Amino acid sequence: MRVIIYVEGSSDKNAMEVLLESLIAEKLQQGISIEFFPIKGGNNDRGGDAKKELLLNAPTKAVNILCNNPDSIAIILPDLYPQNKGFTHETFQDLEKGIMDKFYQALQKRGIQDERLKERFKIFCFKYEMEALILAAESALQTQLGVTSLTVTWKIPVEDQNHNSPPCQIVEKLCLRRNLWPNNRRSHPFSRHRIIY
């Protein structure tokens, strides 16, 4: 069996492969391949909106995979934030409905009426950004920022941040204050290899 999971960017792919490394290896031993694919491929610098691209294009890719490989499962795994990309959504239920609508449109476009395909199509979302984990690890954050104390200006628990003040913006502001944010916004000081586990 092959499980194909579409995510927004290569950082999502890399993070999930690291976090789920032992599960991926265990499932591979059982004959189940779990693969993550960023919708933008390996080139996040080519512009555009990864979330919008994922929501609008991945359902068609999923239909193609499911039709051509009957022993596969296709999963779409976007971030919940930012809202209203691709179509109107603020909650997971809105997001799921919008993706399912795109999935059904892709089926109709190909003239497919096989409801069994829907059983092998799954939708999940990252409700919280990776940066929420960074904010939750206050002592590691202090160390990374090179400070002995930290004024907490975000909501506790960090999961309660909202669309108007998401964790990624809070982390960016903290890094900018310390001149730690590079010119390339896609590569911040908490990139995969620098996170303190």
N, C-alpha and C positions, 0 to 999 in steps of 0.2 A: 504494500500500500504506500502511496505517496501523498503526503500532506503538504500543500503549497499555501504559504501564508504571505499575502501581499501587505506590505507596510509602506509608510510614507517615504522614508529615506534610509540611507545606508547606516546612519547612527542607530536607528531603530533595529535594523537587521543585526548590526554588530552587538548591540546591548542584549537583544533576545538570545542570540547564539551563545553569549557568555553566560547569561543568567540560567539558561536552560541546557547548558552543555552536557550535564550528566543525564538528563532526561532524553535528550536527542540521541546520545550514544546508546542508552538502554533500549530505546525504541528501535534504533537501527539494528541492534542485535536480534530483535523480534521481527525484523523484516519490514519495519515502518520507517520510511524516510520522511523527515521533517525539514523543510527548506523554507527560508525566508527570502523574499524578493522585494527590494525597494522599487516602487513604481517608477522612479526616475533612473533606475539602473545604478551604475556606479558613479554617475555624474550629477551630483547635487548642485553643481555650479552652473548648470545650463539654463537656469532661470525657470520662471513659472512657479506655480503653487502646488507643492507636492500633495497636500491634503485634497485639494480640489481635483487634481489629476487622479488620485487614488479613488475618490468617491465616484467620479464620472467614468473612468476607464477600466478599473479593476473588475467590475461586474462582467464586462464583456470578455476580459481575459479569463475570468473564472468559468464562464459558459464554455469557452473554447477548450479549456483544460478538462472540464467535466465531460464534455461530449467526446473528446478524443482519448480519454483515459478513464475507463469505467472503474478502475481500482484507485481512484483519487478522491481527495477531499480538498476543496478550495475554501480558504478563509480570508476575509478582509479585516484588517486590524488597524484602523485609523486612530488618531488622537481625537478626543472629544473637543478639545480646544484647538483652534479658535472656532467659534460657532459660525453657522450660516455660510460655510464654504461649499460651493457646488450646488447646494440647495438649502432651504431653511431647516435649521436644526439647533436646538439648545440642549436636548437631553439625549440619552442613549436611544430611547424609543424613537425619537424623531430621526436620528441618524440611521438606525436599523431600517425604518420604513423607507427612507429615501434610497438606501442602498438596494433594498429588495425591489423597489420600483424600477431601478436601473437594471437589475438582474432580469426581471420579467420583460422589460423592454428588449434586452439583448436576446432573450429566448424567442420573443415574438418576431424580431427582425430576422432570425434564422429559421422561423417557421417550426419551432420546437414546442411541443406541448407535453413533454414528459415531466410530470410532477416529481418523479423520483430524483431528478437532478437537484431539486430544492433540498432534499434530505442530505445531500453531500456538500451543501453550500452553507457556510457558517459566518456569522458576523460577531465580532467582539470589538471593544475599543479600549484605548488607554484613557481611563477617566482622569488620571493624574499624570502629570509630566514627570520625567526623570528628575527634573529640578526640585520637585516636591520631596524626593528622597534626600537631596542635598540639603534642603532647608531643615529637614527633620533631624539630620545628623549634625547638630550644632557644634560639637567639639571638633569634628573633622572639618567642618566649614571654617571654624576659627583658625585651625592649623593651616589649611589651604590658603586662606586669605592673609596669613601671617600676623594675626592680631591675638591679643590675650583676652579680650572681652568683645562681646558682640551685642549690639542693641537689636533686639528682636522687634522688627517692624511689620511682621507678617502674622497672619492668623495662626493660632494654635488650637487644634491640630492643623497641620499644613494642608490636609485634604480639603479644608473648608475654603481655600482660596477660590475666587470667582473669575469669570471671564474678563472682568475689568482690571484685575490685578493678578495675573497668572504667575506661578512660580518662576517661569523662565524669565519674565521681566524683572522680578525681584532679584534673582541671582545675577542677571546682567547689570543691574544698578549697583549691587554690592561690588562686583568686579570692576566696574567703571570707576567707582570711588577709590579703589586701590590701584588703578591703572593696570589691571590684569586682563582686560578684555582686548583681544587682538583685533586688528583691522578686519580680518576674515571672521564674520559673525558665526560661521558654521563650525568654527574650531575654538571653543572656549576652554578656559583652564580646567574644566572638569570633564574633559573628554575622557573616553573610555579608559585609556591607560593611566589616567591620573586620579581617578576616583579612589578614595580610601575605603576599602571594604571592611 
